[in-house]
Amino acid sequence: MEGPVEEKARERFRRLFQLLHSGKLQVRVVLDGIFGLIHGKAGVITFVDGEKTCFMGSANESRTTWELNYELIWEDQSPEAIS
């Protein structure tokens, strides 16, 4: 029998699969032997109209994150940051 936690996890994996399969999301993995442990996330978001923005941060989606931790997200739409 599947409980609420498993159902939520299944839905999140389904959404992740759809984004990856559609090409709207790309995931790139950096080997820790080259760069060490990297916790931060970074990326460039391209909107339907071609505009872009980039982000960098360490925020996680977890109960602990929202209740106890200090998380940071930085966003920049400048051409210098996006390139």
SVG drawing of the C-alpha trace seen along z (x, -y; Angstrom):
<svg xmlns="http://www.w3.org/2000/svg" viewBox="-2 -44 42 46">
<polyline fill="none" stroke="black" stroke-width="0.4" points="0.0,0.0 1.3,-3.4 1.1,-6.3 1.0,-10.1 4.9,-10.4 5.3,-7.9 2.5,-9.6 4.2,-13.0 7.5,-11.5 6.0,-9.7 4.3,-13.0 7.6,-15.0 9.5,-12.3 6.7,-12.4 7.0,-16.2 10.8,-15.9 10.6,-13.3 8.1,-15.4 10.4,-18.5 13.5,-16.5 11.7,-14.6 10.3,-17.8 13.7,-19.4 12.6,-22.3 15.0,-21.3 18.6,-20.2 20.6,-18.7 24.4,-18.8 26.4,-16.9 29.9,-18.0 32.2,-15.3 33.2,-16.0 36.7,-14.6 37.2,-17.7 35.4,-20.4 34.8,-18.9 31.4,-18.9 29.2,-21.6 26.0,-22.2 24.9,-25.4 22.7,-25.4 23.0,-27.6 21.2,-27.8 19.9,-29.9 16.1,-30.0 15.0,-30.8 11.4,-32.0 9.1,-31.3 9.7,-34.8 13.5,-34.2 14.3,-36.4 16.7,-34.8 17.5,-35.1 20.1,-33.2 20.1,-32.2 22.6,-30.9 21.8,-29.7 21.7,-26.9 18.0,-26.7 16.5,-23.3 12.8,-22.3 12.6,-20.6 10.8,-21.2 14.2,-21.8 15.1,-24.4 12.0,-26.5 11.9,-26.2 15.6,-26.2 18.0,-27.1 19.1,-30.3 18.8,-29.8 19.9,-32.2 18.9,-32.7 20.4,-35.3 18.9,-36.2 20.3,-38.4 18.9,-39.2 21.9,-41.1 23.6,-39.9 27.0,-39.7 25.5,-37.3 23.7,-35.1 26.7,-34.6"/>
</svg>
